């Protein structure tokens, strides 16, 4: 009867009482709001996606078996054939112009950067976000033997002697639940009290792992940590302060950043010569907050180089 009275299964009493059911494994599981369908809904979607991938794998194995009747046990010939198919598909994809209708609001940016580059161009993303291969395999942090580096608790962080841009996390983002310790919005932290901090993007490990096949355009994009409901605390420095040349300063290879161009939720760095900083593999990005007594911070989730 209750199902008939409710248009959505999630509105039923049974669902409301059981959709989150995380105890005893997770004692402090958060974000269990009424409007969210719950983790079981995610599990159902995940299993459906899993079944789709298994079916795709079965079809691929069937096609592979058919190809073996043509190529026999010549594995090299079979691999060459499959790689040629992949190359043709990639070429067909790149030759087709992307749909840029969803980017109409960024038309001014596109006139400088080009929609092809944004949607199809090669880039290297220096990211603090989890989960990501770069973080989990120690590529972002260039740790030895590819070990995972958790970063520094932002409340316990001290000034780096070398003035490096440090990877940090917010302990309030962590939960006492191993099952949920997989998804975190970590960040590179710039603090007012640290003065100038710098980093090289992309780093040597990123260049080695994410090899380019096209020339570097020299465009640098900063993505800041996204605040809940887009309402950031007063301590967060607004990146648009860069235009005022008073509280927030940035430079690329010693050349001042004078403006930022919004690209979706990120920002393209612009200098005296526009948004291109030179056709080179690596850039030194330096940042400083100069607003004494405020303890202002800038939290960067990713730095992307096109």
ZAMARGU-4260 file (C-alpha; in steps of 0.2 Angstrom, whole numbers, plus 5000, padded with zeros to 4 digits):
<rodrens>
0) 5000/5000/5000 | 5014/5012/5004 | 5022/5009/4987 | 5006/5014/4979 | 5004/5030/4989
5) 5022/5035/4986 | 5028/5040/4968 | 5046/5036/4973 | 5053/5020/4982 | 5065/5031/4991
10) 5050/5039/5000 | 5044/5024/5008 | 5047/5021/5027 | 5057/5005/5024 | 5069/5014/5012
15) 5071/5029/5024 | 5076/5018/5038 | 5088/5006/5029 | 5095/5016/5014 | 5111/5021/5024
20) 5112/5007/5037 | 5131/5009/5040 | 5133/5003/5058 | 5142/4994/5065 | 5156/4996/5052
25) 5155/5015/5051 | 5150/5024/5067 | 5152/5042/5061 | 5147/5041/5043 | 5142/5058/5037
30) 5131/5066/5024 | 5116/5055/5027 | 5104/5068/5021 | 5085/5065/5018 | 5086/5070/4999
35) 5100/5057/4995 | 5095/5040/4989 | 5109/5032/4999 | 5124/5021/4996 | 5113/5006/4991
40) 5107/5016/4976 | 5125/5018/4972 | 5129/5000/4974 | 5114/4995/4962 | 5121/5007/4949
45) 5139/5000/4952 | 5133/4982/4949 | 5123/4987/4933 | 5139/4995/4927 | 5149/4980/4932
50) 5137/4968/4922 | 5139/4979/4907 | 5158/4978/4908 | 5157/4960/4910 | 5146/4958/4895
55) 5158/4969/4885 | 5172/4958/4890 | 5163/4943/4885 | 5160/4950/4868 | 5178/4956/4866
60) 5184/4938/4870 | 5171/4931/4857 | 5178/4943/4844 | 5196/4939/4849 | 5192/4920/4846
65) 5185/4924/4829 | 5201/4934/4824 | 5212/4919/4830 | 5204/4909/4817 | 5210/4921/4804
70) 5227/4925/4812 | 5231/4908/4820 | 5244/4909/4834 | 5253/4924/4827 | 5251/4935/4842
75) 5261/4949/4834 | 5250/4950/4818 | 5235/4949/4830 | 5241/4964/4840 | 5246/4974/4825
80) 5228/4972/4818 | 5220/4977/4835 | 5232/4992/4836 | 5227/4998/4819 | 5209/4997/4823
85) 5212/5007/4839 | 5222/5020/4829 | 5208/5022/4816 | 5195/5024/4829 | 5206/5038/4838
90) 5209/5047/4821 | 5190/5047/4817 | 5186/5053/4834 | 5199/5067/4833 | 5194/5072/4816
95) 5176/5075/4821 | 5173/5092/4828 | 5167/5092/4846 | 5150/5099/4852 | 5154/5116/4860
100) 5136/5121/4864 | 5138/5118/4883 | 5153/5130/4883 | 5143/5145/4875 | 5145/5155/4891
105) 5164/5154/4889 | 5165/5160/4871 | 5177/5174/4876 | 5189/5161/4883 | 5187/5149/4868
110) 5192/5163/4856 | 5209/5163/4865 | 5211/5145/4869 | 5200/5136/4856 | 5187/5123/4859
115) 5197/5109/4851 | 5211/5112/4864 | 5199/5112/4879 | 5189/5097/4873 | 5202/5087/4863
120) 5219/5094/4867 | 5232/5085/4877 | 5236/5091/4895 | 5244/5085/4911 | 5235/5087/4927
125) 5245/5090/4943 | 5231/5085/4955 | 5228/5083/4974 | 5211/5075/4972 | 5208/5057/4978
130) 5205/5044/4970 | 5217/5047/4956 | 5231/5037/4949 | 5243/5051/4951 | 5240/5052/4970
135) 5239/5034/4973 | 5254/5029/4963 | 5265/5044/4970 | 5266/5052/4954 | 5260/5069/4960
140) 5272/5069/4975 | 5286/5060/4966 | 5288/5048/4981 | 5300/5034/4980 | 5294/5017/4974
145) 5277/5024/4970 | 5272/5025/4988 | 5256/5034/4992 | 5259/5051/5001 | 5244/5057/5012
150) 5250/5075/5013 | 5250/5086/5028 | 5236/5089/5040 | 5232/5107/5036 | 5231/5111/5055
155) 5248/5104/5059 | 5257/5111/5043 | 5273/5121/5046 | 5282/5132/5034 | 5292/5122/5021
160) 5311/5127/5022 | 5312/5126/5003 | 5297/5137/5000 | 5288/5122/4991 | 5269/5122/4988
165) 5263/5109/5000 | 5250/5095/4998 | 5238/5096/5012 | 5221/5088/5018 | 5207/5093/5030
170) 5205/5081/5045 | 5187/5086/5045 | 5185/5078/5028 | 5191/5061/5035 | 5179/5048/5043
175) 5182/5034/5055 | 5176/5021/5042 | 5189/5012/5031 | 5175/5008/5018 | 5173/5027/5015
180) 5192/5032/5015 | 5193/5033/4996 | 5186/5049/4991 | 5194/5066/4997 | 5195/5083/4991
185) 5213/5086/4996 | 5222/5102/4990 | 5239/5111/4988 | 5239/5124/5002 | 5245/5142/5000
190) 5245/5152/5017 | 5247/5170/5021 | 5261/5167/5034 | 5272/5156/5022 | 5276/5170/5010
195) 5281/5165/4992 | 5278/5146/4988 | 5282/5138/4972 | 5280/5122/4962 | 5286/5115/4945
200) 5272/5109/4934 | 5272/5096/4927 | 5285/5087/4938 | 5298/5075/4931 | 5287/5060/4936
205) 5272/5067/4927 | 5282/5070/4911 | 5288/5052/4911 | 5272/5044/4914 | 5260/5055/4904
210) 5270/5057/4888 | 5264/5070/4876 | 5261/5066/4857 | 5258/5085/4853 | 5267/5101/4856
215) 5265/5110/4872 | 5254/5126/4871 | 5260/5133/4887 | 5242/5137/4895 | 5241/5135/4913
220) 5224/5132/4922 | 5221/5133/4941 | 5206/5123/4949 | 5202/5128/4966 | 5195/5117/4980
225) 5176/5118/4978 | 5166/5123/4993 | 5150/5116/4999 | 5136/5125/4990 | 5149/5136/4983
230) 5150/5146/4999 | 5168/5147/5005 | 5174/5152/5022 | 5179/5170/5024 | 5197/5164/5026
235) 5198/5158/5008 | 5206/5171/4996 | 5196/5175/4981 | 5207/5171/4965 | 5200/5187/4957
240) 5211/5197/4969 | 5225/5194/4957 | 5218/5208/4946 | 5220/5221/4960 | 5239/5217/4963
245) 5237/5220/4981 | 5234/5204/4991 | 5236/5189/4979 | 5252/5188/4968 | 5257/5174/4956
250) 5271/5172/4943 | 5275/5159/4930 | 5294/5158/4928 | 5296/5175/4936 | 5283/5183/4925
255) 5268/5191/4934 | 5251/5184/4932 | 5240/5199/4929 | 5223/5192/4926 | 5213/5175/4926
260) 5200/5170/4914 | 5186/5159/4920 | 5184/5142/4912 | 5170/5132/4920 | 5175/5130/4938
265) 5193/5133/4935 | 5204/5148/4930 | 5216/5151/4916 | 5231/5161/4921 | 5235/5176/4910
270) 5250/5188/4909 | 5257/5202/4899 | 5258/5191/4883 | 5241/5183/4885 | 5237/5165/4891
275) 5252/5156/4883 | 5268/5156/4894 | 5279/5148/4881 | 5281/5131/4872 | 5291/5122/4885
280) 5289/5106/4895 | 5289/5113/4913 | 5284/5129/4922 | 5288/5136/4939 | 5272/5143/4947
285) 5275/5154/4962 | 5261/5161/4973 | 5260/5173/4988 | 5246/5180/4999 | 5251/5197/5006
290) 5237/5201/5018 | 5246/5202/5036 | 5236/5197/5051 | 5221/5188/5041 | 5228/5170/5039
295) 5220/5170/5022 | 5223/5154/5012 | 5221/5148/4994 | 5217/5130/4991 | 5221/5123/4974
300) 5214/5106/4969 | 5223/5104/4952 | 5235/5113/4941 | 5233/5109/4923 | 5245/5112/4909
305) 5240/5112/4891
</rodrens>
